[in-house]
Amino acid sequence: MPGTLFLVATPIGNLSDITHRALQVLKDVDLIACEDTRHTHKLLSHYGISTKTISYHEHNEQQRTAQLIDMLRQGSNIAVVSDAGTPSISDPGFRLVRSAIENDVTVVPVPGPSALISALVAAGLPTDEFFFGGFLPARSNARRARLNELRSVPGTLIFYEAPHRLAATLKDAHEILGEREAVVARELTKVHEEIKRGRLSKLASDYADEKDTRGEIVLLIDRNVLGSAPVEAVSIAALVDQFEQEGMDHRAALKKAARELGLSRAEAYRRLVSERK
């Protein structure tokens, strides 16, 4: 009988954030495939676990997958862990899972910490629908193009971002998506945990100095207020009224509505006058 592949979620910072089940699986399996064996050994040592480990990361994923599948087919039980959180979420694991399924190997998730879910539930943004986009492209043109593709997504947008790119990403997001509510969740569960909320323009200003930004970052951006409706079907008067109710003066509300609809201010004003007549 083939062995079992366990996908084990590990802490994203605080070592106490691991389940009893995860610890038991890590003790019982024959091998633990780690994104970074040195990093995982800190966790294993903390809990007195001596299971053998092997590296499994983006640079050896293809070669190592074949090796691990052979071991699974011969009856070995293997756990996969990433450096932090749930494996396969912007981390290695997907290729191995697909191959395991193709080879009739049982795949078992052992749930636990996930940075994107932890950030989402604490952000204060809508949680009924959300879109996880992983890491945005590093180059500005590609990043702006990707953000433009996501403008009409009706759910909260969630991304992972590197500290040295956060300021540029916030600036691009403000210019492409408009003035939306957003949240930067940094170093979750760690000593210097920070969850900063505000408009995109404010956060872009707050994080303008890249030298002061460190750690693991989750960026969350509020949904498109237009939902999935086509621009021509949206009432600009209703949109202006909504922004005014949020505390904006009329001029600022009209400017924001024009930006959200992709209209010039003059065209937005003409549509507003026409609707109110």
N, C-alpha and C positions, 0 to 999 in steps of 0.2 A: 504494500500500500504506500502511496506517496505521502510525504510529510505535509505539514500545514505551514502556510505563510501568514505570519501575524504582522499587522501594521500597527505599531505601538506609538501612541502619542506621548511625548515627554514634555517636561516643563519648558515654558518660554522664558523663564527667568528664575522664579522662586522654586527651589528644589522640592519644596513641600507639595507643590501642585502636581502630584502624580498619584494615580489610583493604586489601590491594593492589587487589583487585577493586573495592571501593567507590570508592577514589580514581580508578581508571581510568574507571569509569562517570561519576563527577562531572565528569571532564575531557571526556568524549566526548559527553555529551548536549547537546541544544540549549538546554535550560532546566532550572533547578532550582527546584522549588516548595518554599518554606521556611515553617516555622511562624513564625519571626522572622528576617527577612533579615539584621538586624544581628548576631544571634547566629551564624548560619551563616557570615557573611563572615569571622568570626574563624578558623573552621576552614579555609575555603577559602584565606584569606590565608596561613595557616600552611603549607599545602602547595602554594602557588603556583598555585592554580586560579582562572581568570578567567571561568568560565562565567556567563552571565547568570542572575539570580535573580528570583523573583517571590514575593510573600507568599501564603501559603495557610494560613489559621488558622480557628478555630471561628466567628469573626465574619463571614468572607467566604466560607466553605466552599461554600455553595450557588451563589453567583454565580460564584465562581472555578472550580468544577467544570465548569460548562458551557463556560467559556472554554478550559480546559485540554483538554477532550474535543475541542473543535473543532480545536485545534492538533494533537492526536494523530491525529485522522482525516485531517488534511492531510499527515501524514508526519513530524511532529516527534517526537523522542525526549525524554522528560521524566523527571527523577528527582524523587522526593518524599522530603524529609527532615523530621524533627521537630527540636526543639531538642536532644534527647538520646535516644539509644536507637533502638528500632525504630518507624517510623511506623505509625499505626493502633492502637497499643497505648495506650489512654487519650489519644490524640492524633489530630489530623485525618488522614484518609486513607481511611477505610472508604467514605464516600460516593463518592469518586473511583474507587476500585477497583471498586465495584459498577457504576458508570456505564461504566467502561472495558470491563468484561466484557460488558455489554449492547450495547456498540458494537463488539464483536469486536476490541478492542484487546488485544494481548498484555501480560500483567502478569507482571513478573519480580521475585522477591524477591532482594535482595542482603543476606544475613544478616550479623549482627554483634552488637554489644552490646545487652543488654536488662536493665534494672534488676531486674525481677522474677526472671529466671532466675539472674542473678548472686547475688542475695540468697538464693534458694532453695538453691543448691548449697553455699553457705558457712554456712547457718544451723544445720545439724546436725539438722534436723527431717526426717521422712519425705519422700522425693521420688518414691515410686512413684505417688502420686496427689496432685494438688493442685488447688485452686480459686482462680482469680484473680478478685477482685471489684472491681478498679479502685479508685476513690475511694468510700469510704462516705459516706452523706448527712451534710451539715454540721450539720443540726439533730438534737438529742439524741434526740427521740422517734422520728424516722424512722431514725436510726442504730441505735437499740436494736431497732426492729422488724426491720430488715434482718439484724442479728446473730442475732436469734431465728430467722429463716428459715433461717439457715445452721448452726444448732446440730448438726444430724444429718449434716452433710456428712462423709463418711469420709476425706477427704483434708486435707492441710495447707492452711490458709486464707492467702491472700496479698492484701494491700491496699496501695495507695499512700495516704499521708496527709500533710496539711499540718502543719508544726511547731506552729502555734498550736492545733491540735485534737488533737494526739497524746495529751496527758494525759487529756482527756475520753474519747477513744476507748478507751484502755487501761482506764480505770475502767469504762466501759460493757461492754467485752468481758469483764472479770473477773466482773461481776455477771450477765451474760447467759449466757456460755459456761462459767463455772466456772473453777476454778484450773488452767489449762492451761500447758504450756510455751510460751514465745513468744520472738520475736526482733525487735529493732528494728535495721534496717540503715540507717545514715544516711551520706549523702555518699559513696557507693560510688565507688571508684577515685580519689577526690580526696584532697587533702592531709590533711584532717581526717576521713578515713574512720573510722567507728565501727560495730562489730557487737556489740550487747549482748544477751546471752541470759539468760533467767530465767523465773520464774513470772510470770503476768500481774499479780498483786498487787505483786510486787517491782518490776517495770518501771513500773507505774503510780505507785509511790512515787518511783522514780528520776527520772521525767520529770514530776513534779508541778509543778515550776517552769517554766512555759512560756517565760520570758524566756531560759532557758539552752538552749533547743532551736532549732536552725537547720538549714537545708539540706533536701535531697531525702530523703524517708523511705520505706522499704518496711517494712511490718509483717507478720510471719508468725506464725501461731498454730497450734499442734499440732492434729491431727485429733481428732474426737470419739472418745473411747475406747469408746463404745458401738457405733460403726460404724452400720450401717443397721438394726440389730435393734430391734424395738419394746421399750419400757420393760419391759412385763410379762414379756418373754422373757429379760431379762437377769438373771443370777444376782448378787444384791447381795453374797452371800458371796464370790464370785470377785472382784468388783470391790474389796471391802474388802481381800481378801488381796493383790491387785495393788498397791494403794496402800501397804499396810504393807511390801511388799517394796521399794518405792521409798524407804522410810525414814520413813514417817509412823507415829505412834503410832495405836493402835486408835481412839481417839475422833476424831482428825482424819481418819482414813481413812473412818470411818462418815459423818462430816459431809460430806466431799467426795463420797462415793458418793450420798448423799441429794441433793446439789446437782445432780450429773450426771444423776440419774434424775428430777429434778423432784419429789421427795417431801419431806414433812416429816421431821424427824429421828425423830419418834415412829414414823411409818409405816415408815421405813427400818429402824429397830430391830426392829419387829415382823416384817418380812419376813426380816431376818437370823436372828432366833431361829427362825422357822419353817423356813427352809432348813436350818439346822444341826441341827435335830431330825430 
